[in-house]
Amino acid sequence: MPDSSDVPTTEQIAAHVEPIMDAAWVDHGYTAPNAAVYPWLWLWDSCFHVLIWHALGRNDRAIAELRSVLETQDRAGFVPHMGYQLDPEAPVGFWGRAGASSITQPPMYGHVIAQLIRAGVAVDDDAIARAELGLRFLVEDRRRDASGLIEVVHPWETGCDDSPRWDHYCPGTSFDLERWRKYKGELLTSIDRGSAGEPISNSGFGAAPVSFSALTAWNIRELASVSGRHGLLSHATDLSDAVAARWDAERQTWIDAGPGAATSGRLRTADAFTALLVVDDSQQRAAAVEALSDVDAYAGRFGPRGVHPDEPMYDPVSYWRGPVWPQIAYLIWLGVRREPATSNFADQLRDQTITGAVASGFAEYWDGDTAVGGGAVPQSWTALALVLANTRTTSPSSSG
């Protein structure tokens, strides 16, 4: 791991982060992840941006971005994963609707609202109500797998676009990037929708990832912890129990449900460790931390590798096939940090991720062993390094 003296200071990180965020700000009220590559609003990117703007002391922008995330919500509670506020007609041909996409992403708005309120930032009742409605849609209207996990209608809903966990669904006998890219477009045509156009299920996909259900359960708990609205907590408990039931002790990971459960859903990928946010089983947690801290498994010098190196498709520099992803690292860190017994490892994970983010030039993702960046450079969500750095002098949240 990096020596503590090599970890950039909070002030050094802020000096990098503020101009990146300012340059990416869109006057409508959101941060473009990268103006050249990703000019639109993305749901979970923007939720992470809320945390970053708060870390910079720019709460006006934090609140504005939160509002932009939730303003495209429909009457069913569905929150689209992309907003096209700058050109509402742009998505019509591809998504079949104006102003926004027709699928969602992990509902990180529960966590960010909780973090703002804990910090004394005023969040209006409308945003809280919209967040609760978005979570209600996922637990009450979205189809559940027999395992109890929430089904996703498209790999893009997970945020982990080309994860090896979706290889089962890629046409052909092996993963092929171009063939998969084409099929992802075709998958939009088989989505079953409700009366408002909200995505309910997809006969062409139907994966039930542990990560999506864990993040939904956790965001319910986060929102309830500050809002006093406890009506969804039983759903969070059910989801958390369903996640825990997917533990595979031999592979030291939680496995997905759905059609790919016996094949690619068993592959060892870092996103599954977001289960640490909701799973309380001490044996599962200890084994998961053991895998995360193993240098021959996930523990890269510059953060958690996205895929276990023993998986045959592992590639430390290819999109979702092995690099460190800063938002996944942040979520894993929060999950590890829940217990005092693993606080030292949580600190190590935090410092590795910070160092990797800075060394990569705030890249979209990076090689966990060399910090060589990939994808868009810079990418705004990698400014989560500042959020991580700010926790060096704060105690763990009471959430979880």
C-alpha positions as CSV (number, residue, x, y, z in Angstrom):
1,M,0.0,0.0,0.0
2,P,1.1,3.6,-0.4
3,D,3.1,5.0,2.5
4,S,1.0,7.4,4.5
5,S,3.5,10.2,3.6
6,D,2.7,9.6,-0.1
7,V,-1.1,10.1,0.3
8,P,-2.0,13.6,-0.9
9,T,-3.3,16.0,1.7
10,T,-6.9,17.2,1.7
11,E,-5.7,20.7,0.6
12,Q,-3.8,19.2,-2.4
13,I,-6.8,17.1,-3.5
14,A,-9.1,20.1,-3.2
15,A,-6.7,22.2,-5.4
16,H,-7.2,19.5,-8.1
17,V,-10.8,18.9,-7.6
18,E,-12.3,22.4,-7.6
19,P,-11.2,23.3,-11.1
20,I,-12.3,19.9,-12.5
21,M,-15.8,20.4,-11.0
22,D,-16.1,24.0,-12.0
23,A,-15.2,23.2,-15.6
24,A,-17.8,20.4,-15.7
25,W,-20.6,22.5,-14.2
26,V,-23.6,22.9,-16.5
27,D,-25.7,26.0,-15.9
28,H,-29.0,24.0,-15.8
29,G,-27.8,22.7,-12.4
30,Y,-25.7,19.5,-12.8
31,T,-22.1,18.4,-13.4
32,A,-21.3,16.7,-16.7
33,P,-19.0,13.7,-15.9
34,N,-16.7,14.7,-18.7
35,A,-17.9,17.5,-21.1
36,A,-16.4,15.9,-24.2
37,V,-17.4,12.2,-23.5
38,Y,-20.4,12.4,-21.1
39,P,-22.1,15.8,-21.5
40,W,-25.5,14.7,-20.0
41,L,-26.7,14.1,-16.5
42,W,-26.3,10.6,-15.1
43,L,-28.2,9.6,-12.0
44,W,-25.6,8.0,-9.8
45,D,-22.8,10.2,-11.1
46,S,-24.8,13.2,-10.1
47,C,-25.5,11.8,-6.6
48,F,-21.7,11.4,-6.1
49,H,-21.3,15.0,-7.4
50,V,-23.7,16.2,-4.6
51,L,-21.2,14.8,-2.0
52,I,-18.3,16.4,-3.8
53,W,-19.8,19.8,-4.0
54,H,-20.6,19.6,-0.3
55,A,-17.0,18.6,0.4
56,L,-15.9,21.7,-1.5
57,G,-18.3,23.8,0.7
58,R,-20.5,24.6,-2.4
59,N,-23.8,23.6,-1.0
60,D,-25.8,25.7,-3.5
61,R,-24.5,23.4,-6.2
62,A,-25.0,20.3,-4.1
63,I,-28.7,21.1,-3.7
64,A,-29.1,22.2,-7.3
65,E,-27.6,18.9,-8.6
66,L,-29.9,16.9,-6.3
67,R,-32.9,18.7,-7.7
68,S,-31.8,18.0,-11.2
69,V,-31.4,14.3,-10.5
70,L,-35.0,14.1,-9.2
71,E,-36.8,16.5,-11.6
72,T,-37.3,13.9,-14.3
73,Q,-39.1,11.5,-12.0
74,D,-42.4,10.3,-13.4
75,R,-45.7,9.8,-11.6
76,A,-44.9,6.1,-10.9
77,G,-41.8,7.2,-8.9
78,F,-39.3,6.0,-11.6
79,V,-36.2,8.1,-11.7
80,P,-34.4,8.0,-15.2
81,H,-30.7,7.3,-15.2
82,M,-30.0,10.1,-17.7
83,G,-31.3,13.6,-18.0
84,Y,-31.2,15.6,-21.3
85,Q,-32.1,19.0,-19.9
86,L,-30.0,20.8,-22.5
87,D,-31.7,19.2,-25.4
88,P,-35.0,17.4,-24.4
89,E,-35.6,16.0,-27.9
90,A,-32.2,14.4,-28.2
91,P,-33.2,11.1,-26.5
92,V,-36.5,10.5,-28.3
93,G,-35.0,8.4,-31.1
94,F,-33.1,6.1,-28.8
95,W,-35.0,6.0,-25.5
96,G,-38.5,6.7,-26.9
97,R,-39.2,9.6,-24.6
98,A,-38.2,13.3,-24.4
99,G,-36.0,14.8,-21.7
100,A,-34.7,11.6,-20.1
101,S,-33.8,7.9,-20.6
102,S,-36.2,5.1,-20.0
103,I,-34.2,3.0,-17.5
104,T,-32.8,3.8,-14.0
105,Q,-29.5,3.4,-12.0
106,P,-28.7,2.6,-8.4
107,P,-30.8,5.0,-6.2
108,M,-28.0,6.8,-4.5
109,Y,-30.2,9.8,-3.6
110,G,-31.1,8.2,-0.3
111,H,-27.5,8.3,0.9
112,V,-26.7,11.8,-0.4
113,I,-29.8,13.3,1.3
114,A,-28.8,11.6,4.5
115,Q,-25.3,12.9,4.3
116,L,-26.4,16.4,3.6
117,I,-28.9,16.5,6.5
118,R,-26.3,15.0,8.9
119,A,-24.0,17.8,8.0
120,G,-26.7,20.4,8.7
121,V,-27.6,21.2,5.1
122,A,-31.3,21.9,4.6
123,V,-32.9,19.6,2.1
124,D,-36.5,20.5,1.2
125,D,-39.4,18.1,1.8
126,D,-40.1,17.8,-1.9
127,A,-36.7,16.2,-2.5
128,I,-37.1,13.8,0.4
129,A,-40.6,12.8,-0.8
130,R,-39.3,12.3,-4.4
131,A,-36.5,10.1,-3.1
132,E,-38.8,8.0,-1.0
133,L,-41.1,7.6,-4.0
134,G,-38.2,6.5,-6.2
135,L,-37.2,3.9,-3.7
136,R,-40.8,2.7,-3.3
137,F,-41.0,2.2,-7.0
138,L,-38.0,-0.1,-6.9
139,V,-39.2,-2.3,-4.0
140,E,-43.0,-2.4,-4.8
141,D,-43.3,-2.1,-8.6
142,R,-40.1,-3.6,-9.9
143,R,-40.3,-7.4,-10.5
144,R,-38.5,-9.6,-8.0
145,D,-36.6,-12.7,-8.7
146,A,-37.5,-15.9,-6.8
147,S,-34.5,-15.2,-4.7
148,G,-36.1,-12.0,-3.4
149,L,-33.6,-9.7,-5.2
150,I,-34.8,-6.9,-7.5
151,E,-34.5,-7.6,-11.2
152,V,-32.8,-5.0,-13.4
153,V,-34.1,-4.5,-16.9
154,H,-30.8,-3.6,-18.5
155,P,-27.0,-3.9,-17.6
156,W,-26.9,-0.1,-17.7
157,E,-29.2,0.0,-14.7
158,T,-26.5,-1.5,-12.5
159,G,-24.0,1.2,-13.4
160,C,-21.5,-1.6,-14.2
161,D,-22.0,-1.6,-17.9
162,D,-19.7,-4.3,-19.2
163,S,-19.2,-6.3,-16.0
164,P,-18.2,-9.9,-16.5
165,R,-21.4,-10.7,-14.5
166,W,-23.4,-10.0,-17.7
167,D,-21.4,-12.3,-20.0
168,H,-24.1,-15.0,-19.7
169,Y,-26.5,-12.6,-21.5
170,C,-24.1,-11.6,-24.3
171,P,-25.1,-13.4,-27.6
172,G,-22.6,-16.0,-28.8
173,T,-20.4,-18.4,-26.9
174,S,-18.0,-15.8,-25.5
175,F,-18.0,-12.1,-24.7
176,D,-17.5,-9.9,-27.7
177,L,-17.5,-6.1,-27.2
178,E,-19.1,-5.1,-30.5
179,R,-21.7,-7.8,-30.4
180,W,-22.6,-6.9,-26.8
181,R,-22.8,-3.2,-27.6
182,K,-25.3,-3.9,-30.3
183,Y,-27.3,-6.3,-28.1
184,K,-27.5,-3.7,-25.3
185,G,-29.4,-1.4,-27.7
186,E,-31.7,-4.3,-28.7
187,L,-32.4,-5.0,-25.0
188,L,-34.3,-1.7,-24.8
189,T,-37.0,-3.1,-27.0
190,S,-38.0,-6.0,-24.8
191,I,-38.6,-4.0,-21.6
192,D,-42.1,-4.4,-20.1
193,R,-43.3,-1.0,-18.9
194,G,-46.1,0.3,-16.7
195,S,-48.8,2.8,-17.5
196,A,-46.4,5.8,-17.2
197,G,-43.7,4.1,-19.2
198,E,-41.8,3.0,-16.1
199,P,-39.5,-0.1,-16.7
200,I,-40.8,-3.1,-14.8
201,S,-39.1,-6.2,-16.2
202,N,-37.2,-7.5,-19.2
203,S,-37.7,-11.0,-20.6
204,G,-34.4,-10.5,-22.6
205,F,-32.3,-9.9,-19.5
206,G,-33.8,-10.4,-16.0
207,A,-30.5,-10.4,-14.0
208,A,-31.0,-9.9,-10.3
209,P,-27.6,-8.5,-9.0
210,V,-26.8,-8.5,-5.3
211,S,-25.2,-5.1,-5.8
212,F,-28.4,-3.4,-7.0
213,S,-30.5,-4.8,-4.2
214,A,-27.9,-4.1,-1.6
215,L,-27.7,-0.5,-2.7
216,T,-31.5,-0.1,-2.7
217,A,-31.8,-1.5,0.8
218,W,-29.0,0.7,2.1
219,N,-30.4,3.8,0.5
220,I,-33.8,3.1,2.1
221,R,-32.1,2.8,5.5
222,E,-30.1,6.0,4.9
223,L,-33.1,8.0,4.0
224,A,-35.2,6.7,6.8
225,S,-32.4,7.5,9.3
226,V,-32.9,11.3,8.7
227,S,-36.4,11.6,7.4
228,G,-38.4,9.7,10.1
229,R,-40.2,7.9,7.2
230,H,-40.0,4.2,8.1
231,G,-42.6,2.7,5.8
232,L,-40.0,1.1,3.5
233,L,-37.8,-0.4,6.2
234,S,-39.4,-3.9,6.0
235,H,-38.5,-4.0,2.3
236,A,-34.9,-3.1,3.2
237,T,-34.8,-5.9,5.7
238,D,-36.1,-8.4,3.2
239,L,-33.6,-7.3,0.5
240,S,-30.7,-7.4,3.0
241,D,-31.7,-11.0,4.0
242,A,-32.0,-11.9,0.3
243,V,-28.5,-10.5,-0.3
244,A,-27.0,-12.4,2.6
245,A,-28.6,-15.7,1.3
246,R,-26.5,-15.3,-1.9
247,W,-23.2,-15.8,-0.1
248,D,-20.8,-18.3,-1.7
249,A,-18.2,-19.2,0.9
250,E,-15.9,-21.1,-1.5
251,R,-15.7,-18.1,-3.9
252,Q,-15.8,-15.5,-1.1
253,T,-18.4,-13.4,-2.7
254,W,-22.1,-12.9,-3.0
255,I,-23.5,-14.3,-6.3
256,D,-26.3,-12.8,-8.4
257,A,-29.7,-14.4,-9.1
258,G,-31.6,-14.7,-12.3
259,P,-30.8,-16.6,-15.5
260,G,-27.0,-16.1,-15.1
261,A,-26.8,-17.3,-11.5
262,A,-25.0,-20.6,-12.4
263,T,-22.7,-19.0,-14.9
264,S,-21.4,-15.4,-15.1
265,G,-23.4,-14.3,-12.1
266,R,-20.9,-16.2,-10.0
267,L,-17.8,-14.4,-11.3
268,R,-15.8,-12.5,-8.7
269,T,-16.3,-8.8,-9.2
270,A,-15.8,-5.9,-6.7
271,D,-19.3,-4.5,-7.1
272,A,-20.7,-7.5,-5.2
273,F,-18.9,-6.2,-2.1
274,T,-21.4,-3.4,-1.8
275,A,-23.3,-6.1,0.1
276,L,-21.1,-5.1,3.0
277,L,-23.4,-2.0,3.4
278,V,-26.3,-4.2,4.5
279,V,-25.1,-7.7,5.4
280,D,-24.5,-8.2,9.2
281,D,-23.4,-11.9,9.2
282,S,-20.0,-11.8,10.9
283,Q,-18.6,-14.8,9.1
284,Q,-19.6,-13.4,5.7
285,R,-18.2,-10.0,6.5
286,A,-14.9,-11.4,7.8
287,A,-14.4,-13.6,4.7
288,A,-15.3,-10.7,2.4
289,V,-12.7,-8.4,4.1
290,E,-10.1,-11.2,3.9
291,A,-10.7,-11.3,0.1
292,L,-10.6,-7.6,-0.3
293,S,-7.3,-7.3,1.6
294,D,-5.6,-10.1,-0.2
295,V,-3.0,-8.8,-2.7
296,D,-3.5,-11.9,-4.8
297,A,-7.2,-11.1,-5.0
298,Y,-8.7,-7.6,-5.0
299,A,-6.1,-5.6,-3.1
300,G,-4.3,-3.5,-5.6
301,R,-1.8,-0.9,-4.5
302,F,-4.1,1.9,-5.7
303,G,-7.5,0.5,-4.7
304,P,-9.7,-2.5,-5.1
305,R,-9.4,-4.3,-8.4
306,G,-12.7,-4.5,-10.2
307,V,-12.4,-8.2,-11.0
308,H,-10.5,-11.0,-9.2
309,P,-7.2,-11.6,-11.1
310,D,-7.9,-15.4,-11.2
311,E,-10.9,-14.9,-13.4
312,P,-9.9,-15.6,-17.0
313,M,-11.3,-12.3,-18.4
314,Y,-9.4,-10.2,-15.9
315,D,-7.8,-7.2,-17.6
316,P,-6.7,-4.3,-15.3
317,V,-7.0,-1.6,-18.0
318,S,-10.2,-2.6,-19.8
319,Y,-13.6,-1.1,-19.2
320,W,-15.3,-3.0,-16.3
321,R,-13.0,-6.0,-16.8
322,G,-10.6,-5.3,-13.9
323,P,-9.7,-1.7,-13.2
324,V,-10.5,0.2,-10.0
325,W,-13.7,2.2,-10.2
326,P,-13.7,5.1,-7.7
327,Q,-17.5,5.0,-6.9
328,I,-17.3,1.3,-6.2
329,A,-14.3,1.8,-4.0
330,Y,-16.1,4.5,-2.1
331,L,-19.1,2.2,-1.5
332,I,-17.0,-0.7,-0.5
333,W,-15.1,1.5,1.9
334,L,-18.3,2.6,3.5
335,G,-19.3,-1.0,3.9
336,V,-16.0,-2.0,5.5
337,R,-16.1,1.1,7.7
338,R,-19.3,0.0,9.4
339,E,-17.4,-2.0,12.0
340,P,-14.7,-0.8,14.3
341,A,-12.9,-4.1,14.0
342,T,-12.1,-3.4,10.3
343,S,-11.5,0.3,10.6
344,N,-7.7,-0.1,10.0
345,F,-8.4,-1.8,6.7
346,A,-11.0,0.8,5.9
347,D,-8.3,3.5,6.4
348,Q,-6.0,1.6,4.1
349,L,-8.6,1.2,1.4
350,R,-9.4,4.9,1.6
351,D,-5.8,6.0,1.3
352,Q,-5.1,3.6,-1.6
353,T,-8.2,4.9,-3.5
354,I,-7.2,8.5,-2.9
355,T,-3.7,7.9,-4.1
356,G,-4.9,6.1,-7.2
357,A,-7.4,8.8,-8.1
358,V,-4.7,11.5,-7.9
359,A,-2.0,9.5,-9.6
360,S,-4.4,8.6,-12.5
361,G,-5.1,12.3,-13.2
362,F,-8.7,11.8,-11.8
363,A,-9.4,9.2,-14.6
364,E,-12.7,7.5,-15.0
365,Y,-11.0,4.3,-13.8
366,W,-7.4,3.1,-13.3
367,D,-5.2,0.0,-13.1
368,G,-5.1,-1.0,-9.4
369,D,-1.4,-1.9,-9.5
370,T,0.0,1.0,-11.6
371,A,-2.6,3.8,-11.3
372,V,-2.5,4.2,-15.1
373,G,-5.8,5.9,-15.9
374,G,-8.4,4.8,-18.5
375,G,-11.6,6.1,-20.0
376,A,-12.4,9.8,-19.7
377,V,-9.7,11.9,-18.0
378,P,-10.7,13.7,-15.9
379,Q,-14.0,12.2,-14.7
380,S,-15.9,14.2,-12.1
381,W,-16.9,11.3,-9.9
382,T,-13.2,10.5,-9.2
383,A,-13.3,13.8,-7.2
384,L,-14.8,11.5,-4.5
385,A,-11.1,11.4,-3.4
386,L,-11.9,14.7,-1.6
387,V,-14.9,13.2,0.1
388,L,-12.7,10.3,1.3
389,A,-9.9,12.6,2.4
390,N,-12.4,14.7,4.5
391,T,-13.2,11.6,6.6
392,R,-9.7,11.3,7.9
393,T,-10.7,13.5,10.9
394,T,-14.4,12.4,11.2
395,S,-16.0,9.4,12.8
396,P,-18.0,6.8,10.9
397,S,-21.6,7.7,10.0
398,S,-24.3,6.3,12.2
399,S,-25.9,4.8,9.1
400,G,-26.1,1.2,8.1
